[in-house]
Structure formats: structure tokens, C-alpha cells
């Protein structure tokens, strides 16, 4: 069987009206490096991962992203980043999990974890909460 891994380039369509908050959140709050900044596209680099936002007049509604993929955001200082994210004013989600789940500007949902955190408990769980294994499915 062929080897498959997730790549480090991600793109999402976002509402043009969210552009200013997206730039502030990914650039200032998360500390991403701005690689491209135009009226149509922003490209941010967080360590080795590239996030591309393609702006349109219409995009998915924020509530639609709540039914989509949840991404894991890793940091070497969970408490500090949690404070900065919450102070920015993102929507936090009530998930039965000790981690911070939040919806970033543009709609994407993230789970905040420590870089060296042992998440193996989620790999073996049969719970249906986000982050839990789908092995039981």
C-alpha cells in the first residue's frame, strides 16, 4: 500500500469581510510570518506549515465550519497562547475535553495542545468527541 501523509500547505476560502481579523489573528496572536499579503490572498507561515487564505465576497458561514475538520494547533506554551487567543475574542467551543477548542477568524476550528503533550489517550479512545479515534467506526 502507498504511504500517505498530510502535507504542510493548507488553503481555505474566507470572506473578504474577515480579512482584517484573519491578518491580526494569524500574524499577531499566533506570530505567523506573512509570506504574501494582497487583496485576494494572504499566506502565513507557522513554523513549517503554510496557511493560505483566498478571499471572496462570500464564503462558508462560521457555523458551517463547526461541522467541518478540526485542526490541531501545537505550542510550547499552552497557557500563554490560550490567554492570547481568548483575549483576542475568538469563539470558544464547549467540548468535553480539557483542551481549548476555538474558532479562529475565517471559521477554522482548532484544538490547542502542547508540542510535547502525550495525546496517545485520544488515539485509543472510542469516544465520539473531536480528537478521539475513529477506529471504532
DSSP file (Angstrom, degrees, kcal/mol; ACC not computed):
  #  RESIDUE AA STRUCTURE BP1 BP2  ACC     N-H-->O    O-->H-N    N-H-->O    O-->H-N    TCO  KAPPA ALPHA  PHI   PSI    X-CA   Y-CA   Z-CA
    1    1 A X              0   0    0      0, 0.0     2,-0.1     0, 0.0     0, 0.0   0.000 360.0 360.0 360.0 144.4    0.0    0.0    0.0
    2    2 A X        -     0   0    0      1,-0.1     2,-0.3     0, 0.0     0, 0.0  -0.399 360.0-113.8 -69.3 142.9    1.2    3.5   -0.8
    3    3 A X        -     0   0    0     -2,-0.1     2,-0.4     2,-0.0    -1,-0.1  -0.603  35.3-168.5 -75.6 136.3    2.4    5.7    2.1
    4    4 A X        +     0   0    0     -2,-0.3     2,-0.3     2,-0.0     0, 0.0  -0.996  12.0 166.4-131.2 131.7    0.2    8.7    2.7
    5    5 A X        -     0   0    0     -2,-0.4     2,-0.3     0, 0.0    -2,-0.0  -0.959  39.4-103.8-136.9 157.4    0.9   11.7    4.9
    6    6 A X        -     0   0    0     -2,-0.3     2,-0.0     1,-0.1    -2,-0.0  -0.630  39.8-130.9 -79.2 139.7   -0.7   15.1    5.4
    7    7 A X        -     0   0    0     -2,-0.3    -1,-0.1     2,-0.2    42,-0.0  -0.174  12.1-118.6 -82.9-179.9    1.2   17.9    3.7
    8    8 A X  S    S+     0   0    0     41,-0.1    42,-3.4    40,-0.0     2,-0.5   0.127  85.6  87.3-110.2  19.8    2.2   21.3    5.2
    9    9 A X  E     +a   50   0A   0     40,-0.2     2,-0.4    42,-0.0    42,-0.2  -0.984  52.3 176.3-121.0 124.9    0.3   23.5    2.8
   10   10 A X  E     -a   51   0A   0     40,-3.0    42,-2.9    -2,-0.5     2,-0.4  -0.971   7.2-170.8-129.4 140.5   -3.4   24.4    3.6
   11   11 A X  E     +a   52   0A   0     -2,-0.4     2,-0.3    40,-0.2    42,-0.2  -0.977   4.8 178.0-132.0 147.3   -5.8   26.7    1.8
   12   12 A X  E     -a   53   0A   0     40,-2.1    42,-2.5    -2,-0.4     2,-0.4  -0.997  28.9-123.7-145.8 143.7   -9.2   28.0    2.8
   13   13 A X  E     -a   54   0A   0     -2,-0.3     2,-0.3    40,-0.2    47,-0.3  -0.754  37.3-177.2 -84.8 133.6  -11.7   30.3    1.2
   14   14 A X  E     -a   55   0A   0     40,-2.5    42,-2.4    -2,-0.4     2,-0.2  -0.937  32.2 -96.7-132.6 153.7  -12.6   33.1    3.6
   15   15 A X  E >   -a   56   0A   0     -2,-0.3     3,-2.2    45,-0.2     4,-0.3  -0.482  27.7-131.5 -68.7 135.1  -15.0   36.0    3.5
   16   16 A X  G >  S+     0   0    0     40,-3.2     3,-1.5     1,-0.3     4,-0.3   0.821 107.0  65.7 -55.7 -31.7  -13.3   39.2    2.4
   17   17 A X  G 3  S+     0   0    0     39,-0.3    -1,-0.3     1,-0.3     4,-0.2   0.677  98.2  53.9 -66.9 -16.8  -15.0   40.9    5.4
   18   18 A X  G <> S+     0   0    0     -3,-2.2     4,-2.6     1,-0.2    -1,-0.3   0.453  79.3 100.8 -92.6  -2.7  -12.9   38.7    7.8
   19   19 A X  H <> S+     0   0    0     -3,-1.5     4,-2.6    -4,-0.3     5,-0.2   0.879  79.0  48.3 -56.4 -47.2   -9.6   39.7    6.2
   20   20 A X  H  > S+     0   0    0     -4,-0.3     4,-2.1     1,-0.2    -1,-0.2   0.921 115.4  44.2 -62.5 -44.5   -8.5   42.3    8.9
   21   21 A X  H  > S+     0   0    0     -4,-0.2     4,-2.8     2,-0.2     5,-0.2   0.872 112.3  53.1 -69.4 -35.7   -9.2   39.9   11.8
   22   22 A X  H  X S+     0   0    0     -4,-2.6     4,-2.7     2,-0.2     5,-0.4   0.939 110.4  47.8 -62.1 -46.3   -7.5   37.0   10.0
   23   23 A X  H  X>S+     0   0    0     -4,-2.6     4,-1.8    -5,-0.2     5,-0.5   0.912 114.8  45.6 -61.3 -43.2   -4.4   39.1    9.5
   24   24 A X  I  X>S+     0   0    0     -4,-2.1     4,-2.0    -5,-0.2     5,-1.7   0.928 116.4  45.2 -66.6 -44.4   -4.4   40.2   13.1
   25   25 A X  I  <>S+     0   0    0     -4,-2.8     5,-2.6     3,-0.2     6,-0.3   0.965 120.6  35.6 -66.6 -53.8   -5.0   36.7   14.5
   26   26 A X  I  <5S+     0   0    0     -4,-2.7     6,-2.7    -5,-0.2    -1,-0.2   0.830 127.8  37.6 -73.3 -31.0   -2.6   34.7   12.4
   27   27 A X  I  <5S+     0   0    0     -4,-1.8    -3,-0.2    -5,-0.4    -2,-0.2   0.925 131.7  19.4 -84.9 -48.6    0.1   37.4   12.2
   28   28 A X  I  <<S+     0   0    0     -4,-2.0    -3,-0.2    -5,-0.5    -2,-0.1   0.920 129.1  38.7 -92.1 -49.5    0.0   39.0   15.7
   29   29 A X  I   <S+     0   0    0     -5,-1.7    -3,-0.2    -4,-0.2    -4,-0.1   0.948 130.6  28.5 -70.6 -48.3   -1.8   36.5   18.0
   30   30 A X  S   <S-     0   0    0     -5,-2.6    -1,-0.2    -6,-0.2    -4,-0.1   0.636 102.3-127.7 -88.6 -14.0   -0.2   33.3   16.6
   31   31 A X        +     0   0    0     -6,-0.3    -4,-0.2     1,-0.2    -3,-0.2   0.762  44.7 169.3  76.6  24.4    3.0   35.0   15.4
   32   32 A X        -     0   0    0     -6,-2.7     2,-0.5    -7,-0.2    14,-0.2  -0.390  36.7-117.3 -70.1 147.6    2.8   33.7   11.8
   33   33 A X  E     -B   45   0A   0     12,-2.5    12,-2.2    14,-0.1     2,-0.6  -0.732  24.5-128.8 -84.3 129.9    5.2   35.1    9.2
   34   34 A X  E     +B   44   0A   0     -2,-0.5    10,-0.2    10,-0.2     3,-0.1  -0.705  33.5 169.8 -80.7 119.1    3.3   36.9    6.4
   35   35 A X  E    S+     0   0A   0      8,-3.6     2,-0.3    -2,-0.6    -1,-0.2   0.769  70.5  13.3 -98.7 -34.1    4.6   35.5    3.1
   36   36 A X  E     +B   43   0A   0      7,-1.3     7,-2.5     2,-0.1    -1,-0.4  -0.994  61.1 179.9-143.2 138.1    2.0   37.1    0.8
   37   37 A X  E     +B   42   0A   0     -2,-0.3     2,-0.2     5,-0.2     5,-0.2  -0.837  24.2 136.3-144.0 101.4   -0.4   39.9    1.6
   38   38 A X        -     0   0    0      3,-2.5    -2,-0.1    -2,-0.3     0, 0.0  -0.779  66.7 -97.5-132.3 178.0   -2.8   41.1   -1.2
   39   39 A X  S    S+     0   0    0     -2,-0.2     3,-0.1     1,-0.2   -20,-0.1   0.786 124.1  35.7 -66.4 -26.4   -6.4   42.0   -1.5
   40   40 A X  S    S+     0   0    0      1,-0.2    15,-2.9    14,-0.1     2,-0.4   0.762 123.2  24.6 -99.2 -30.0   -7.1   38.5   -2.8
   41   41 A X  E     - C   0  54A   0     13,-0.2    -3,-2.5     2,-0.0     2,-0.4  -0.998  49.9-169.3-144.9 138.5   -4.7   36.2   -0.9
   42   42 A X  E     -BC  37  53A   0     11,-2.1    11,-3.1    -2,-0.4     2,-0.5  -0.993   9.8-164.7-122.5 138.0   -2.8   36.1    2.3
   43   43 A X  E     -BC  36  52A   0     -7,-2.5    -8,-3.6    -2,-0.4    -7,-1.3  -0.986   8.3-176.4-124.4 122.4   -0.2   33.4    3.0
   44   44 A X  E     -BC  34  51A   0      7,-3.1     7,-3.1    -2,-0.5     2,-0.5  -0.892  13.8-149.6-115.3 146.3    1.0   32.9    6.6
   45   45 A X  E     -BC  33  50A   0    -12,-2.2   -12,-2.5    -2,-0.4     2,-0.6  -0.973   9.3-174.1-118.2 121.5    3.7   30.5    7.8
   46   46 A X  E >  S- C   0  49A   0      3,-2.9     3,-2.5    -2,-0.5     2,-0.3  -0.934  70.2 -57.1-111.9 104.5    3.5   29.0   11.2
   47   47 A X  T 3  S-     0   0    0     -2,-0.6   -14,-0.1     1,-0.3     0, 0.0  -0.462 122.9 -18.0  54.5-118.1    6.8   27.1   11.7
   48   48 A X  T 3  S+     0   0    0     -2,-0.3     2,-0.4    -3,-0.1    -1,-0.3   0.329 119.1  95.5 -98.0   8.4    6.8   24.7    8.7
   49   49 A X  E <   - C   0  46A   0     -3,-2.5    -3,-2.9   -40,-0.0     2,-0.5  -0.850  60.4-151.5-105.5 134.2    3.1   24.9    7.9
   50   50 A X  E     -aC   9  45A   0    -42,-3.4   -40,-3.0    -2,-0.4     2,-0.5  -0.909   6.9-165.1-107.8 123.2    1.7   27.3    5.3
   51   51 A X  E     -aC  10  44A   0     -7,-3.1    -7,-3.1    -2,-0.5     2,-0.5  -0.933   6.0-167.6-108.0 123.3   -1.8   28.7    5.7
   52   52 A X  E     -aC  11  43A   0    -42,-2.9   -40,-2.1    -2,-0.5     2,-0.5  -0.943   4.6-163.6-113.9 130.5   -3.3   30.3    2.6
   53   53 A X  E     -aC  12  42A   0    -11,-3.1   -11,-2.1    -2,-0.5     2,-0.6  -0.967   1.8-163.7-113.1 122.5   -6.5   32.4    2.7
   54   54 A X  E     -aC  13  41A   0    -42,-2.5   -40,-2.5    -2,-0.5     2,-0.3  -0.931  19.5-141.3-105.3 116.5   -8.2   33.1   -0.6
   55   55 A X  E     +a   14   0A   0    -15,-2.9     2,-0.3    -2,-0.6   -40,-0.2  -0.613  26.5 168.2 -89.5 136.6  -10.7   36.0    0.0
   56   56 A X  E     -a   15   0A   0    -42,-2.4   -40,-3.2    -2,-0.3   -39,-0.3  -0.895  47.4-113.2-134.9 164.2  -14.1   36.0   -1.7
   57   57 A X  S    S+     0   0    0     -2,-0.3     2,-0.4   -42,-0.2   -40,-0.2   0.816 107.6  28.6 -69.2 -28.6  -17.2   38.1   -1.3
   58   58 A X  S    S+     0   0    0    -44,-0.1     2,-0.3   -43,-0.1    -1,-0.1  -0.977  70.6 154.9-130.5 147.7  -19.0   35.0    0.0
   59   59 A X        -     0   0    0     -2,-0.4   -45,-0.1    -3,-0.1     3,-0.1  -0.882  53.6 -51.1-152.1 180.0  -17.6   32.0    1.8
   60   60 A X        -     0   0    0    -47,-0.3   -45,-0.2    -2,-0.3     2,-0.1  -0.297  62.7-109.4 -57.7 144.2  -18.9   29.3    4.2
   61   61 A X    >>  -     0   0    0      1,-0.1     3,-1.2    -3,-0.0     4,-1.1  -0.448  28.2-111.6 -70.6 151.4  -20.7   30.7    7.2
   62   62 A X  H >> S+     0   0    0      1,-0.3     4,-0.8     2,-0.2     3,-0.6   0.867 118.1  57.2 -54.4 -39.1  -18.8   30.3   10.5
   63   63 A X  H 34 S+     0   0    0      1,-0.2     3,-0.5     2,-0.2     4,-0.3   0.808  98.8  60.4 -64.4 -28.5  -21.4   27.8   11.7
   64   64 A X  H X4 S+     0   0    0     -3,-1.2     3,-1.4     1,-0.2    -1,-0.2   0.852  97.9  58.2 -67.1 -33.0  -20.7   25.6    8.7
   65   65 A X  H X< S+     0   0    0     -4,-1.1     3,-1.7    -3,-0.6    44,-0.2   0.771  92.2  69.1 -66.9 -24.5  -17.0   25.3    9.8
   66   66 A X  T 3< S+     0   0    0     -4,-0.8    -1,-0.3    -3,-0.5    -2,-0.2   0.701 101.3  47.6 -66.0 -17.1  -18.2   23.8   13.1
   67   67 A X  T <  S+     0   0    0     -3,-1.4    -1,-0.3    -4,-0.3    -2,-0.2   0.278 107.3  73.3-103.0   8.0  -19.3   20.7   11.0
   68   68 A X  S <  S-     0   0    0     -3,-1.7    -3,-0.1     1,-0.2     2,-0.1  -0.214  97.7 -42.0-108.2-162.7  -16.0   20.5    9.2
   69   69 A X        -     0   0    0     -2,-0.1    40,-0.7     1,-0.0     2,-0.5  -0.343  47.6-143.6 -67.2 141.6  -12.5   19.4   10.1
   70   70 A X  E     -d  109   0B   0     38,-0.1     2,-0.3    -3,-0.1    40,-0.2  -0.922  18.2-149.4-104.0 132.7  -11.0   20.4   13.4
   71   71 A X  E     -d  110   0B   0     38,-3.0    40,-2.4    -2,-0.5     2,-0.5  -0.728   9.7-125.3-105.0 151.7   -7.2   21.2   13.2
   72   72 A X  E     -d  111   0B   0     -2,-0.3     2,-0.6    38,-0.2    40,-0.2  -0.847  19.2-163.5 -98.6 127.6   -4.7   20.7   16.0
   73   73 A X  E     -d  112   0B   0     38,-3.0    40,-2.6    -2,-0.5     2,-0.3  -0.953  10.0-160.0-111.6 118.8   -2.6   23.7   16.9
   74   74 A X  E     +d  113   0B   0     -2,-0.6     2,-0.3    38,-0.2    40,-0.2  -0.772  13.7 171.8-103.7 144.3    0.6   22.9   18.9
   75   75 A X  E     -d  114   0B   0     38,-1.8    40,-2.4    -2,-0.3     3,-0.3  -0.975  39.2-134.3-144.7 157.1    2.6   25.3   21.1
   76   76 A X  S    S+     0   0    0     -2,-0.3     2,-0.2     1,-0.2    38,-0.1   0.455 106.1  41.9 -89.8  -1.2    5.4   25.2   23.5
   77   77 A X     >  +     0   0    0      1,-0.1     4,-2.3     2,-0.0     5,-0.3  -0.651  64.1 173.0-144.7  84.3    3.5   27.4   25.9
   78   78 A X  H  > S+     0   0    0     -3,-0.3     4,-2.8     1,-0.2     5,-0.2   0.900  78.9  51.7 -60.8 -45.1   -0.2   26.4   26.1
   79   79 A X  H  > S+     0   0    0      1,-0.2     4,-2.1     2,-0.2    -1,-0.2   0.927 112.3  45.2 -62.1 -46.2   -1.1   28.8   29.0
   80   80 A X  H  > S+     0   0    0      2,-0.2     4,-2.1     1,-0.2    -1,-0.2   0.938 116.6  44.5 -63.3 -47.2    0.4   31.9   27.3
   81   81 A X  H  X S+     0   0    0     -4,-2.3     4,-2.8     1,-0.2     5,-0.2   0.883 110.1  55.7 -68.2 -36.8   -1.1   31.1   23.9
   82   82 A X  H  X S+     0   0    0     -4,-2.8     4,-2.7    -5,-0.3     5,-0.3   0.935 108.6  48.4 -57.4 -46.7   -4.5   30.2   25.4
   83   83 A X  H  X S+     0   0    0     -4,-2.1     4,-2.6    -5,-0.2    -2,-0.2   0.924 112.9  47.2 -60.6 -45.1   -4.6   33.6   27.1
   84   84 A X  H  X S+     0   0    0     -4,-2.1     4,-1.5     2,-0.2    -2,-0.2   0.905 113.7  47.9 -64.5 -41.5   -3.7   35.5   23.9
   85   85 A X  H  X>S+     0   0    0     -4,-2.8     5,-1.1     2,-0.2     4,-0.8   0.943 115.3  43.3 -65.2 -48.7   -6.3   33.6   21.9
   86   86 A X  H ><5S+     0   0    0     -4,-2.7     3,-0.9     1,-0.2    -2,-0.2   0.897 111.7  54.3 -65.7 -40.5   -9.1   34.1   24.3
   87   87 A X  H 3<5S+     0   0    0     -4,-2.6    -1,-0.2    -5,-0.3    -2,-0.2   0.814  99.8  62.7 -63.5 -29.3   -8.2   37.7   24.9
   88   88 A X  H 3<5S-     0   0    0     -4,-1.5    -1,-0.3    -5,-0.2    -2,-0.2   0.794 117.1-115.1 -65.9 -27.5   -8.4   38.2   21.1
   89   89 A X  T <<5 +     0   0    0     -3,-0.9    -3,-0.2    -4,-0.8    -2,-0.1   0.792  53.4 162.4  99.5  32.3  -12.1   37.3   21.3
   90   90 A X      < -     0   0    0     -5,-1.1     2,-0.5     1,-0.1    14,-0.1  -0.355  48.5 -97.8 -74.7 163.3  -12.5   34.1   19.4
   91   91 A X  E     -E  103   0B   0     12,-1.1    12,-2.9    -2,-0.1     2,-0.3  -0.735  39.5-151.1 -79.7 123.5  -15.5   31.8   19.8
   92   92 A X  E     -E  102   0B   0     -2,-0.5     2,-0.4    10,-0.2    10,-0.3  -0.753   8.5-136.6 -96.1 147.8  -14.6   29.0   22.3
   93   93 A X  E     -E  101   0B   0      8,-2.8     2,-1.2    -2,-0.3     8,-0.5  -0.809   9.9-128.5-107.3 143.9  -16.3   25.7   22.0
   94   94 A X        +     0   0    0     -2,-0.4     2,-0.4     6,-0.1     6,-0.1  -0.740  44.5 160.9 -91.4  92.0  -17.7   23.6   24.8
   95   95 A X        -     0   0    0     -2,-1.2     2,-2.8     2,-0.2     6,-0.1  -0.931  49.8-118.1-114.0 134.8  -16.1   20.2   24.1
   96   96 A X  S    S+     0   0    0     -2,-0.4     2,-0.3     2,-0.1    33,-0.1  -0.390  85.7  94.8 -73.1  72.4  -15.9   17.5   26.8
   97   97 A X  S    S-     0   0    0     -2,-2.8    -2,-0.2     2,-0.2     4,-0.1  -0.961  82.4-121.5-158.1 142.8  -12.1   17.6   26.6
   98   98 A X  S    S+     0   0    0     -2,-0.3     2,-0.1     2,-0.1    -2,-0.1   0.618  84.5  93.4 -71.4  -9.4   -9.6   19.5   28.7
   99   99 A X  S    S-     0   0    0      1,-0.1     2,-0.6    12,-0.0    -4,-0.2  -0.398  85.4-103.9 -82.1 159.0   -8.1   21.3   25.7
  100  100 A X  E     - F   0 112B   0     12,-0.6    12,-2.8    -2,-0.1     2,-0.5  -0.736  34.3-170.2 -81.1 121.5   -9.1   24.7   24.3
  101  101 A X  E     +EF  93 111B   0     -2,-0.6    -8,-2.8    -8,-0.5     2,-0.3  -0.960  17.8 165.3-108.5 130.8  -11.2   24.3   21.2
  102  102 A X  E     -EF  92 110B   0      8,-2.2     8,-2.8    -2,-0.5     2,-0.6  -0.974  38.2-124.0-146.8 158.4  -11.8   27.6   19.4
  103  103 A X  E     -EF  91 109B   0    -12,-2.9   -12,-1.1    -2,-0.3     6,-0.2  -0.920  30.5-150.1-107.0 115.5  -13.0   29.0   16.1
  104  104 A X    >   -     0   0    0      4,-2.9     3,-2.5    -2,-0.6   -82,-0.1  -0.323  37.4 -76.7 -77.5 161.9  -10.5   31.4   14.5
  105  105 A X  T 3  S+     0   0    0      1,-0.3     3,-0.3   -84,-0.2    -1,-0.2  -0.388 125.2  40.0 -55.9 135.7  -11.4   34.3   12.3
  106  106 A X  T 3  S-     0   0    0      1,-0.2    -1,-0.3    -3,-0.1   -91,-0.1   0.163 126.6 -88.9 101.0 -16.4  -12.3   32.8    8.9
  107  107 A X  S <  S+     0   0    0     -3,-2.5    -1,-0.2     1,-0.3    -2,-0.1   0.128  77.6 141.8 107.7 -21.0  -14.1   29.9   10.6
  108  108 A X        -     0   0    0     -3,-0.3    -4,-2.9    -5,-0.1     2,-0.5  -0.253  42.5-138.5 -62.3 141.7  -11.5   27.2   11.1
  109  109 A X  E     -dF  70 103B   0    -40,-0.7   -38,-3.0    -6,-0.2     2,-0.3  -0.870  22.3-172.5-103.9 133.2  -11.7   25.3   14.4
  110  110 A X  E     -dF  71 102B   0     -8,-2.8    -8,-2.2    -2,-0.5     2,-0.5  -0.898  21.2-147.2-123.9 152.6   -8.6   24.4   16.3
  111  111 A X  E     -dF  72 101B   0    -40,-2.4   -38,-3.0    -2,-0.3     2,-0.5  -0.991  24.3-139.9-113.6 123.4   -7.7   22.3   19.3
  112  112 A X  E     +dF  73 100B   0    -12,-2.8   -12,-0.6    -2,-0.5     2,-0.3  -0.755  32.9 161.4 -90.5 123.6   -4.8   23.8   21.3
  113  113 A X  E     -d   74   0B   0    -40,-2.6   -38,-1.8    -2,-0.5     2,-0.2  -0.904  41.2 -97.0-135.6 163.1   -2.3   21.3   22.6
  114  114 A X  E >   -d   75   0B   0     -2,-0.3     3,-1.3   -40,-0.2   -38,-0.2  -0.571  29.9-125.6 -79.1 145.3    1.3   21.3   23.9
  115  115 A X  T 3  S+     0   0    0    -40,-2.4   -39,-0.1     1,-0.3    -1,-0.1   0.898 112.3  34.3 -56.8 -42.9    4.0   20.3   21.4
  116  116 A X  T 3  S+     0   0    0    -41,-0.3    -1,-0.3     2,-0.1     2,-0.1   0.236  89.6 132.0 -98.6  13.6    5.3   17.6   23.7
  117  117 A X    <   -     0   0    0     -3,-1.3     2,-0.9     1,-0.1    -4,-0.0  -0.422  61.4-123.1 -69.7 137.6    1.9   16.6   25.1
  118  118 A X        +     0   0    0      1,-0.1     3,-0.3    -2,-0.1    -1,-0.1  -0.725  36.9 168.8 -82.2 108.1    1.2   12.9   25.2
  119  119 A X    >>  +     0   0    0     -2,-0.9     3,-1.6     1,-0.2     4,-0.7   0.161  40.1 113.8-104.7  16.2   -2.1   12.6   23.2
  120  120 A X  H >>  +     0   0    0      1,-0.3     4,-0.9     2,-0.2     3,-0.6   0.774  65.4  69.3 -62.3 -25.2   -2.0    8.8   22.9
  121  121 A X  H 3> S+     0   0    0     -3,-0.3     4,-0.6     1,-0.2     3,-0.3   0.831  98.7  51.1 -61.1 -30.3   -5.1    8.5   25.0
  122  122 A X  H <4 S+     0   0    0     -3,-1.6    11,-0.8     1,-0.2    -1,-0.2   0.712 103.2  59.1 -78.7 -21.3   -7.0   10.1   22.1
  123  123 A X  H << S+     0   0    0     -4,-0.7    -1,-0.2    -3,-0.6    -2,-0.2   0.702 113.5  36.4 -78.9 -19.4   -5.6    7.5   19.7
  124  124 A X  H  < S+     0   0    0     -4,-0.9    -1,-0.2    -3,-0.3    -2,-0.2   0.449  93.3 105.6-112.7  -3.3   -7.0    4.6   21.6
  125  125 A X     <  -     0   0    0     -4,-0.6     8,-0.5    -5,-0.1    10,-0.3  -0.437  53.8-156.8 -78.0 151.6  -10.3    6.1   22.8
  126  126 A X        +     0   0    0     -2,-0.1    -1,-0.1     6,-0.1     6,-0.1   0.211  52.9 126.7-108.6  12.4  -13.6    5.0   21.2
  127  127 A X        -     0   0    0      1,-0.1     9,-0.1     4,-0.0    -2,-0.0  -0.272  62.9-134.2 -66.3 156.3  -15.4    8.2   22.2
  128  128 A X        +     0   0    0      2,-0.0    -1,-0.1     3,-0.0     2,-0.1   0.301  67.6 116.0 -96.0   9.2  -17.1   10.3   19.6
  129  129 A X  S >  S-     0   0    0      1,-0.1     3,-2.2   -33,-0.1   -34,-0.0  -0.432  82.3 -84.4 -75.7 154.5  -15.7   13.6   20.8
  130  130 A X  T 3  S+     0   0    0      1,-0.3    -1,-0.1    -2,-0.1     3,-0.1  -0.285 119.1  30.7 -56.1 140.1  -13.4   15.6   18.5
  131  131 A X  T 3  S+     0   0    0      1,-0.4    -1,-0.3    -3,-0.1     2,-0.1   0.214  94.3 119.4  94.0 -14.8   -9.8   14.3   18.8
  132  132 A X  S <  S-     0   0    0     -3,-2.2    -1,-0.4     1,-0.1    -9,-0.2  -0.445  73.7 -90.5 -82.1 158.9  -11.0   10.8   19.6
  133  133 A X        -     0   0    0    -11,-0.8     3,-0.4    -8,-0.5    -1,-0.1  -0.361  19.2-153.6 -69.2 144.3  -10.1    7.8   17.4
  134  134 A X    >   +     0   0    0      1,-0.2     3,-1.7     2,-0.1    -1,-0.1   0.199  67.7 110.0 -97.2  13.6  -12.4    6.8   14.6
  135  135 A X  T 3  S+     0   0    0    -10,-0.3    -1,-0.2     1,-0.3    -9,-0.1   0.792  71.2  58.7 -60.9 -28.0  -11.1    3.3   14.9
  136  136 A X  T 3         0   0    0     -3,-0.4    -1,-0.3     1,-0.2    -2,-0.1   0.675 360.0 360.0 -76.7 -14.3  -14.4    2.1   16.2
  137  137 A X    <         0   0    0     -3,-1.7    -1,-0.2    -4,-0.0    -2,-0.2   0.481 360.0 360.0 -75.6 360.0  -16.2    3.3   13.1
